[in-house]
């Protein structure tokens, strides 16, 4: 009798599971020890009984991998070159793509343009909106000229209705805006909840694979910038894209976070304007200020966004401080990197005028420079602002600066120099041994900050810099 009671109590003991990663535990926890997410451990009721699954009938027999037909996974262009670049050539039949971004960044505008350009006689497109009415989407389509006879529009928030539209239209491309607004009546919970998002995504993924239909899902983000909903959503889809951009700037970037059909180091550049959104094959002009004369406190560098080199401008301004603790303000730059460059210039470059002055540093065009390759440009811009002496025109600076003042090598120096040379820049400051340089470009190799400061008329250097003209 006692043994039967013990077994009964163990069977009725509640169990808890994390809705993010599936971690199971016998007691409730505020934070999942597996994925470190807060508030995701929920009670499942009784502990699941241990069961075994018998072997069943297979749907398709296993064949040698060399005999699998790979032509069915050939990508089809979306009609937007910049998006094709990030996707790895286009949309693969049956692929599910999740595009996430902040509100107002332009996700709906981009995907409506993609839906119209991808529609044709052979390939219908279905655009399902759960956040707007059909008339609102039509007004946007008129504004950006995204009208097509083969683009179908539906406003639905019920999963069964969306699946019914798939049976009626039989599209080759489905755009759902957004996955957090659609709900299934068979699942408890409000739209956007973890259970609902998981069910909606699972049903659409199964429909995409069975029909060979490409699917574009719009996803919301949290206040921290992470994709809203269960982390399982990112694991289920084939491609995860992040749509980034400052709402006060024109530039928009699409980055690949996950891609089962291509690389994740590509970046697509777009410009958002009143007539819609257009791809930018050469966006470097957005990050530069065209001047007839050089201005103190400015320096140009070449950053790598994925595989794409972009020429960007760093600006710095120093003024006498009116308060005991001088201001340090940055925009588009990491505050920690700017503080490090100030310390290096004061200790290694012997520039003592920076400690008691207000210092403002920023980038042009809303670009964000986070890679260490911009260190040398930041240091030179600060030194130029402190001495009120402009750097030479047509000069770019590339290199990482260490705390000892040394200039370290960075990746992709040759690609950066080639982009700068294409845009008309004739001089470059680079770390020692940059490799092959473009013909006609004067490259100055610098070993430390002292070498780099020699480009300023009143700069000082402990060791001479080495000039090397391309042969």
N, C-alpha and C positions, 0 to 999 in steps of 0.2 A: 504493500500500500504506500509506504514511504517512497519507494523508488518510482511508483507511478506518479505521485505528486511532484517529485523533483523533475521528472521529464515534462510534466504538464506546465510547470512554472517556467521552465527553460523555453518551451515552445511559445508561450504567451508573452515572453519578455519583449518589450518594444525594441526596435532597431532604428538606426538613423543613418541617413545617406546624404552625401554632399551632392547637390544638384549641378555643381560645376564639373567635378571630375569623377563622381561615382564612388568616392571613398566611403566605406561602411564602418560603423562603430556601434557599440552596444549602449552608449550614453550620449546625451546631447553635448555638443561643443559649440562655443560661439565662433570659433575659427577653425577651419578645416586644416588639419596638420599636413595634408598632402599637397593642396594647391594654395594654401595660405589665404583663402578667401574668407571674408567675414559674413556671417549671417546666411550661409548657404546650406547648413546641415539641417535637414528636416526629418521628422519622424515618419516611418513607413508603416507603423502598426506592428504586427507580429513579425518575428524574425523569419526570413525566407527559408523555407525548407530546402534541404539539399536534394537535388534531383539529378538524374542522369538522362542524357539525350541519346536515343538510339539512332543508328545510321539510317538515313532516308534516301530517297531517290534523288539523284543529281539532276539539275536543270540542263546543264550542258557538260559533255565529257571534257576532261582535261586533255590538252594537246600540247605537243612541244612548242615552246615559246617562239621558235623560228617559223612555225606554221600559222601564227596568229596574224590576221590581216590588219596591218596598221594604217591602211588608207582611210578607215572609218574615223580616225582621230585627226584628220587633216583640218587645220584651222581655216576658217572663213573670215575674210576681212569685215570689220565693223563699219568701214567707210570713214573712220576717224583714225588718221595715221598715228597720232600720239598715243591713243589708247591701244592700237595694235602693237606699238612698240613695247608697252608694258606687259601686254598679254602674251607676247611671244609670237606674234603674227596674226592674231585674231581670235575668234571664238571657236572652240572645238565643239562639234555636235555632242550633246549630252553633258556639257560642262556647266557647272553652277558657280557663278561669280558673285562674291559679296563685296559691295562697295560701301564703305563707311566713311562718315565725315560729319563735321559739326553742322548745326542748322544754318542755312543761308549761304553755305559755301558754294553751292551750284550743282549738287548731285542730280537733282531732278532735271535741271536744264541740260546737263551733259547726256544723261541717259535718254531723254526725249529726242535729242539730236541723233544719238546712236540708233534709236529705234526707227527713226524716219529714214536714215541713210542705209540701214541694213534691210529695209523692206524692199521686195521686188516681186516679180511675177511668180518666181519659183519658191520664194521664201517669205511667208507672211510673218508679221510681227504683232504681238499682243502686248499692249501697255495697260497694266492694271494699277490703278491708284487707289489707295486707301486713306490718303490724307487730304485729298482735294476732290472737288466735284469734276465731272467730265467737262463742264463748260470752262472751269478755271484752267484745266490743262489745254483746252482748245485755244484759249487766249494766249497762253505761252507758246503754243505751236505756231500761231500766227505771227507772233513777235520774232521768233527765231527762224521762221520759215522751215518748220519741221512737219510739213503736210505730205501725205502719201496715200494713195488709194489702197495700198496694201498694209497700212498701219491701222490696227483696230484698237479702240480705246474702251475701257470698262472701268467703272468705279464700284469696287466691291470690298467688303471687309469680312466676308464669310468664306472660309476655305473651300467648302463644298461648291459654292458659286464659282469660285476661281477655277476649280477643276472642271466644272461644267463648261466654262468658256473655252477651256483647252480642247474639250471634245468637239465643240461647235466650230471653232476657228481653225484648229489644227496648225498652230504657228510653229515656225522654225526657231523663233526667238521670243522669250517671255521676259518682260520687265515688270517687276513687282516693287512698288514704291508705297509703303515699305513693309518689311517682314514683321515689324513690331505692331502694325495696325491690323493685321489679319488674324482671325481666331477661328478655332474649330469648335462647333457646338458640343462635340462629344468629350471635350476636355474641360475640366473645371479651371477657373481662373480668368482674370481679365486679359484682354489683348496686350501683348508686350511682356507678359510674365514668362518665366523660364519654361514652364510646361507647355504653354501655347507656342512660344517661339520654336521650341524643339519639335513639336508636332507639325507645325506649318512647314518648317524647313525640311523635315523628313519626308512629308508628303510630296512637296515640290521636287525634291531631289529624286525620289522614286519615279515621279512622272517624267522628269527630264531624261533619266537613264533609259526608261522604257520606250520613249518616243524619239530619242535622239535629238531632243530639243535643248538649245542653249538657254540658260536662265541667268538673268541679272537681278540680284536682290539688293535693295537699298537697306542699309543698316544704320541705326542710331548709335551715338557714342555717349558715354557718360561725361560728367564734368571733368574727369581726369584724362579724357581723350581715349579711353579704352572702348572697345566695341561692346555695346549693351547686350544683355542676354547671357545665356550660358556659354561657357567657353567651348562646349561641345559643338556649337554652331560653326566655329572656325575650323574645327577638325572635320566636320562633315562636308563642307563645300570644297571645291577644287581650287579656287583662286580667291584670295583675300586682297583687296586693294584699299588703300587709304587715300582719301581725297583731302588735301591740306591746302591752306591758304588763309591769309589775313583778309577779313572782310573789308578792310579799308584799302587794300591793294588789289591790283588787277591780276596778279599772277596766281595761278592755281597749279598745284603739283599732284600727280597721281603716282603713288609708290606701290610697288608690289611687295606685300608682306609674305604671302604664300602663293606658290604657283606650281601646280603639278605638271604643267605643259611647257614651262619655260623658266628662265632665270628670274631671280627676285632683285637683281641689282639694276634694273632699268627704271627710269623716271620719265613720265610724260608731262610736258609743260603746256598749260593752257592760259588763255587770256579771257577774262570775263568782262563783258561790256554790255551796253544796252541792247544790242542786237542778238545777244546770245553768248556762246562760248566757242572759241576757235583755238585750234592747236597752234603752238609756236615751235616751228622747226629750229629757229635761231633766237632764243630768248635773251641772249646776253645784253642786248640793247636796253632792256628794262632795268638793268642793274648799274648803269653807267650814267654819269652826268657829263654832257658835252660842254666843254668850255674852250674859249679861245686861248686863255692863259692858265698856267698851273696855279693852284691855290694851296697854301700851307694846310697841313693836317689831312691830306687825302692820299690814299695809296690803293693801287689796284692789285688784285690777286686772281687766281684761277682756282675755283673749287670744283670738286667732282660730286655731282648728284647722280649716284649710281655709276653708270659708265659715261655719263654725259658731262663734259667740261663746260663750266659757265664762268665768264669773267665777271667779277663783282668788285664793287668799290667800297672801301672802308674809310670812314670819315671820323676825325677826332677834333675836339675843341677844348682848349684849356684857358681858364680865366682865373683871375685872383679871387680867392674865396673870402666871403664876408662872415663866415661862421667858423667856430673852432674846429669842427670836423668837416673837412672838405667833402663835397658831393662826388659820388661816382655813379654815373647814370649810363646805361647801355641800352641799345635797341637793335635787335637782330644779332647780337653777339652774346656769348656766355660771359657773365660777370666774373666768374672765377678765372677765365682765360685772360681777360683784360687786366685783372688785378695781378696775375702772375707776370704779364708783360711789363706792367708798371714797376714791379719789384726788380725784374731783370734789368730794365733800363737804368734804374737808380743805382743798383749795385754793380752791374757789369758794364753798363754803358756810361757810367759817371754823369748821369743827367739828374741833378738834384733839385731842379725847379718843379718837379711834378708832385712832390709830397704835400705841399701847402696850397695847391690850386684845385679848383673844381674842374673835373674832367668829364667830358661828355663824348661818347663814342657810339657810332651807329653805322648801319649799312644803307645802301640806296636801293629803292624799289621793293622793300619788304622782304628781301631774301634773308634767310637765317644761316649764318656761318657757324657751324659747330665742329668741323674737323680741324685737327691741329695744323693742317697745312696753311691756315690763314694767320698763324702766329706772327710770322715775319712781317706781313703786311700791317697787322695791328701795331706791332712795335714801331715800324717806320712811320705810320700815321701819327702815333703819339709823340715820337721824337720830332717830327716835322711841325706838329702843333706847338710843342714846347719851345722850339727855337724860332718859330714863325718864319721858317724857310721852306719853300715848296720843293717837292721832289721833282726830278726831271720828268718831262712829258714822255708818254709812250713807254712807261716803265711798269713792269709787273713784278711782284715779289711772291715767291713760293718757298715755303719751308716751315718746319716745326722748330720752335725755340725751346731749349731746355732751361732748367733753373741755373745751370752753370754758364749760360749764355751761348752755348753751342747751337749751331743750326743743323738740324738733323734732316735726313732724307725722308721723303714721303712717296707714296705710291703714285704711279701715273704721271711722272714729271714730263715725259715726252709728249703725252697726250695734252697736258696742260699747255706746254710750250707751243704745240702745233695750233691749238685754238687761239692763243694770244697772237701768234704770228698771222693767222688767217684774218684776224680783226685789225691788223695794222700796227701792232705793238712791235717795237724794234729792239728794246732792251729788257732784260730779265735778271733778277737776283734769284739764285737757286743754290741749294746745298752743293757741296763738292761732289764731283763725278755724276753729273746728271744724265750721262749717256748721249746719244745722238740728238743734236739740236737742229732746228729748221735752218735751211740755208738763208743767209742774209740777216740773221738775228744775232745780236750781240748778247752773249750770256756771261754774266759775272758770277763766278763761284765764290761763295762766302763761307767761311768756317765758323764764325761766331758773330755776335751782335756788333762787335767793334768793326769788323769788316763791312757789315751792312751799313753802318752809319757813315761810312765814307762817301756814300752817294749824296749826302747833304753837303752843301758848301762849307759849313762850319763843323761837320762831323769829324770825330776823332777815331783812330783805329790803332790797335796795338801791333797788328801784323798786316802786311799788304794783301790786298785781294788779288785774285788771279782772273784776268780777262781772257776769254776764249771766244774768238769769232768762229762761226761755222765755216768749215772749208767747202 
